[in-house]
Amino acid sequence: MHIICMFMHNYARASAHGAGSAESPTIDVETLWDRVPHDGTISAEPLVLAEGEDVEETLRAWSRVVAADSPLAPRVPERRITGWCSWYSLYAAIDEAAIMEHLAAAAAFRDAQQVPLDIFQIDDGFTPEMGDWLDVKPQFPRGMKPLLADVEAAGFTPGLWIAPLMVGNRSRLYAQHPDWVVRSRESGAPIAHMKFYGEFRWHKRSEEYYILDVTHPDAEAYIRSVFRTWRRDWGCRYFKTDFMLFGSEYGPDEARWHQSGLSRVAIWRRMVSAIREEVGDAVLLGCGCPLWASVGLVDAVRIGRDIGISWHGDYSAESLLRDQLTRNHGSGILWQADPDCILLRSRFHDLSDDQVRSLALFAGLAGGVLMTSDKLDELSEERAELFAALLRERQLRSEFVELGADTLPIVQRVRRPDRSTLLNLFNISGSPVAAGETGELPPHGSRLVVERPDDPLARWAQPSIVSRTAAPG
């Protein structure tokens, strides 16, 4: 029996910590009220206790409670979001020629494979400084509106990246409106939430990044105008909003906002509500985003850090392996989960062939957002076919049937609308592990089990066990 204890997070930041013993358990609850005015009565966020035999299904029950209680109905796309994103191939070193080259490759891949590749998203690198979102670098001589029109003409939904809460100290926005950023209550100086004093500066000039004070009416009007312009004039219909926790770490003891008396969650929801009003029915992805306060405002949520190009480290597969497991329960109920782009290229990374294949299957079978950054006319035939096969799986539900058990391999059960089922057995360790009748799994290896030989993914399955093992449970 498992007991899940979690908060709703509609208006305050809260946490709970288990204590005591098995015979006499206790829960310590902390709610950050942020000096919100009150009438003498302060209430914590609702704390939900859910009990069940299956950890993930119990977590799903909690997600359903959050969905039902949310002030806004969850925005859950009917089909998975698919596409291409520039970041993990080009990073910030982008220009119009490179984007057009990748656009042609993506269109040729989509048409040759006859797959639903919907989004074409240009990531960071087209604006000169964080905050100057209506300015464009000279590497894009036509500006963004004609480029997004080219993306639309190629049959894609045009997308752009933005970090709406970030303001660089070298930005024109900060030079003209220094009163639009959140300041330290102690010193009165802008709170520099991120600092880059060394060689790496994000291909920009700013050494410090401040927090846009959305409680300032003029700052709110500005960020509204940015999203309005991008949506209605430039033609953007997919918004990857990043660093969306920027500023939420600071309470009133540290930060001075233009308008006092609001909790950090209320301030965050004001910002994202304004964004949603301006973009209308466009797709909104939140990265580095509050998981629960975002319900009803965003369509999809990145559930971990940048995937990176290695198995271990800060930006690596470790985030996916941890966060996909523990946050999968909200996908399809609260929002669509984004495991981040899958890596498919043969060079310029530190992953083995087994690791690339295993991570692609693990993320691709999760049923959430499915995107890549690789140049699609440079993929090997096998990896191009794998990506295409995953793209054709538009509606999947992934379950981790042994979540909470300290055992390997990870058992990922995947259900399709036609009631067929897949099993993906994934050894995330650096040593071989036994995988029942499927035999031993090598380090970082995975084994796909399908029910019938003509399954669309049978090419990547274990040939000798296309059988009962994947029967629905």
Summary of the structure (lengths in Angstrom):
residues: 473
radius of gyration: 23.1
end to end distance: 18.7
largest distance: 68.9
contacts: 1567
relative contact order: 0.11
helix: 29%
strand: 22%
